[in-house]
Amino acid sequence: MKLQTKEIAIMTAYAALYAVLVNVPGLSFLAFGILNLRVADIMLGAIPVFGIAGVLGHTIGVFIGNLSSPFGVIDLLNTIPSFIMAFVVYYVYKHTKNDYTILATTTAYSAVLGVTVGWMLSAPYNIPLTLSILYVFAGNLVMSTAGGWILFKALKQIGIQRLLGTETKTNQGANKP
């Protein structure tokens, strides 16, 4: 895979914004808390629009954002399921061009991260594993699915792919009414 300069710029900007949003002073306790309410996860909705650059930016952003985790190295391991599920969001949308797949794939992202992050947070917060998974899933669902959907629709509405010149022939037709 060879990235163009434009894609590298998108990836870098996405990663930087994600990492900053995870560590916003006064809100970072939410990002690493039991509900795992990360404002940064709203950006998951940009992945179908930004393509593989969004997937890579998300992955790098999660890794950098988690460097400040109070849970140490174990939180860096969550970069792996984040990458896999971000790729699923991208891949399914790329092959279907169906906006509603964003809701399904971001919900799947929330479920997977609910399990992996919920498992990690169960012991430090001294709560049952099932409850921890449900808390993380719920928090992630709000940000990644609800917030991500709003961002996705807004980016499509303003025609960000056209503005960035990342629109392909197949999705040029998909954007027409």
Long-range contacts (C-beta under 8 A, 24 or more apart in sequence): 1-52, 3-52, 3-53, 3-56, 6-53, 6-164, 6-165, 6-166, 7-51, 7-52, 7-53, 7-166, 8-53, 10-50, 10-53, 10-54, 10-57, 10-164, 10-166, 11-53, 11-54, 11-56, 11-57, 11-60, 12-57, 13-57, 14-43, 14-46, 14-50, 14-53, 14-54, 14-57, 14-58, 14-61, 15-56, 15-57, 15-58, 15-59, 15-60, 15-61, 15-64, 16-61, 17-43, 17-61, 18-43, 18-57, 18-58, 18-60, 18-61, 18-62, 18-64, 18-65, 19-61, 19-64, 19-65, 21-65, 22-61, 22-65, 22-66, 22-68, 23-65, 23-68, 28-68, 31-65, 32-69, 32-70, 32-71, 32-75, 34-121, 34-125, 34-127, 34-132, 34-135, 34-136, 34-139, 35-135, 35-136, 35-138, 35-139, 36-113, 36-117, 36-121, 36-135, 36-136, 36-139, 36-140, 37-139, 37-142, 37-143, 38-65, 38-139, 38-140, 38-143, 39-143, 39-147, 40-65, 40-143, 41-140, 41-143, 41-144, 41-147, 41-148, 42-143, 42-144, 42-147, 42-148, 42-150, 42-151, 43-148, 43-151, 44-86, 44-89, 44-106, 44-109, 44-143, 44-144, 44-148, 45-102, 45-106, 45-144, 45-147, 45-148, 45-149, 45-150, 45-151, 45-152, 45-153, 45-155, 46-148, 46-151, 46-152, 46-155, 47-86, 47-89, 47-90, 47-93, 48-89, 48-90, 48-93, 48-94, 48-102, 48-152, 49-152, 49-155, 49-156, 49-160, 49-161, 49-166, 50-166, 51-90, 51-94, 51-166, 52-90, 53-166, 54-86, 54-90, 55-83, 55-86, 55-87, 55-89, 55-90, 58-82, 58-83, 58-86, 59-83, 59-86, 71-120, 71-121, 71-124, 74-120, 75-120, 77-116, 77-120, 78-113, 78-116, 78-117, 78-120, 81-112, 81-113, 81-116, 82-109, 82-113, 84-112, 85-109, 85-112, 85-113, 97-170, 97-171, 97-174, 99-152, 99-153, 99-156, 102-148, 102-149, 102-152, 103-145, 103-149, 106-144, 106-145, 106-148, 106-149, 107-141, 107-145, 109-140, 109-144, 109-145, 110-137, 110-140, 110-141, 110-144, 110-145, 111-137, 113-137, 113-140, 113-144, 114-138, 114-140
